[in-house]
Structures are given as structure tokens and as C-alpha cells.
Amino acid sequence: MVSVVLPTVRWTSEADDVVEGLCDGDELIVVCDSPDDPVVADAPDHATVVAAGEPAGCSGKANALATGMERATDDVVVWTDDDVSREAEWLSRLVGRARETGVATEVPAFVGDGLWRLFEPAVLLFGTTGVAAENYVWGGGVAFDRTALDEDAFLADLRRTAGDDSLLSEYVDADAIQADTDHVRQVRVDGSPRAVYHRLVRYAKTVAFFEPKSTVGALVAYLVALAATVAFPAGVATVTTLVGVVAYAKMGVRRSSVLLAFPSLLVTPPLLVLGVAAPRFRWGGRTYRWWGKFDVTVER
């Protein structure tokens, strides 16, 4: 038996994929915001639907995950999303790996059209490969043994942050993480300028608050790369593009946006720095002010 926590306000075809992966005895806990959300009527009969209510001091997703974990009864808990397409074996494979070491994560590749194509290679090179290297877990597909956590402290922290999977990455044993690099999940994102802006601001704040030392190191590396670009633009562009091609191929992602790897790596880091200073961002229908790791204000 395993407890699967699915935060969503509406039932999707990808949520059907979650159901297809369930085995006899598994529990599916669907967490929405309000009893009036469409998912309350549309979720399958065997699902337990819980209304988390409005978040206070954390993101809506973090609030939903904390609520779902409080209702979960199994030692192994799975977090998943409602926008990830999967095959039927995904859950048994992920849970099997988690039972071996304590935590297993899927690997996401955030892909999209419009303006997102410019930022997609940089996010894949830094974010996706970071998960694939088993340094972090991804909240859209992760299974873990809750008995290995200080769960009371974890849930308390979860309810005062907007970085749910980054927080979980701190609480689990990093040496125990197994990443399923054979089944990279392509997650479609909105490529409109407004959506891209809010996504980058959220990513920037997450990295800055949870990995401050890595942020400084990345900025130093960026400045060195920028200097090299000024001196040898053609060479740096060629090497960067080849690195992008290799990374995309390794992840099994076939997209022409890989050809934008060089401009992506030039423009994304400075925009992420600016994103840390941005006053607010939108996520899931809510506006947030996030000034510190555990300093979140929810606005409507």
C-alpha cells in the first residue's frame, strides 16, 4: 500500500494516468482548495477528496501537500501533479525504488512555446540535470519514506514556504535519492510573456532562498563565461550549443529550442537575479510576496 497525494482543483486526463498506476490497497488523496472546486464532483469514487482551505504564510501547493500528508496513512508517500502524462507502470517503479533507498524522484523537463523557448534550454541544463544528478527531488513525481523524516518539523516548515520540493530535498537523505532518468517527464508550460515572467521569478526566489551558496557560485561562473564570450564568441556559442544538444539527447527531449542554448544561457542568469528582487509573483491563481525562505505573504 502507498499513499498518493494529488493537489488539484479540477480533474484532468493526466490525473487519469495517476489512477491507472494505482494498485489494490493504494490510497489516492486528492487535495483541493474548496468544497466548491470542480474536482470534488469529478474525482473517482475511490479517491479521498480533502479541501485544504486558503493558505496562510505558504503557497497553495505547499498547503495542499501538508494537508494531504496529514490524511495519508502509509509509510511511503507519493507527491504527484495533475499535468504530467505517464504510463501505467510509473507508480510501481517509483515506489519500488523508494522502498529500496528511502526516496525516488522522477525528472521533469519543462517545455513550451512562445517566449519560453528562449529560457527552456537554461532551465533544462541547470534544473533538470540537477534532479537527474540526484541532488534534488521534484514535487511533481516523488516517493519517499515518511518515517525517515522529522515529519512534525517538516510539515511546520512546509506551511511557511513556497518551495515544497526544495524543502523536501533538505529533509530527505541526499545520498538516498534515486532519479528515474529513463523516463523524463516533459511538462508543458505557458509560453506567454506574463506566465514566463512569473515562473522565472518563482524559480529565482527558490534557488536564492534554498541554495544561496550555489547561487553565488553560479553568478561567478556566469561572469567568467560572459568574459569568455566577449573574447571568443563563436567558440563559446559552439560549445554551449553542443552541450545543450548532448543534454537534450540524454534526457530524451527532441526540440528545436536546443539551438537557443547559447542565448538562453546568456539571458537567463541575469533575469533570475532580477527575479529575486521582484516584489511578487502569480502561481496557481494566487499572488505571493516571498521575501525569505520562510517568509511568505499570500495576496489575492
Summary of the structure (lengths in Angstrom):
residues: 300
radius of gyration: 19.1
end to end distance: 38.2
largest distance: 63.3
contacts: 1003
relative contact order: 0.14
helix: 51%
strand: 20%
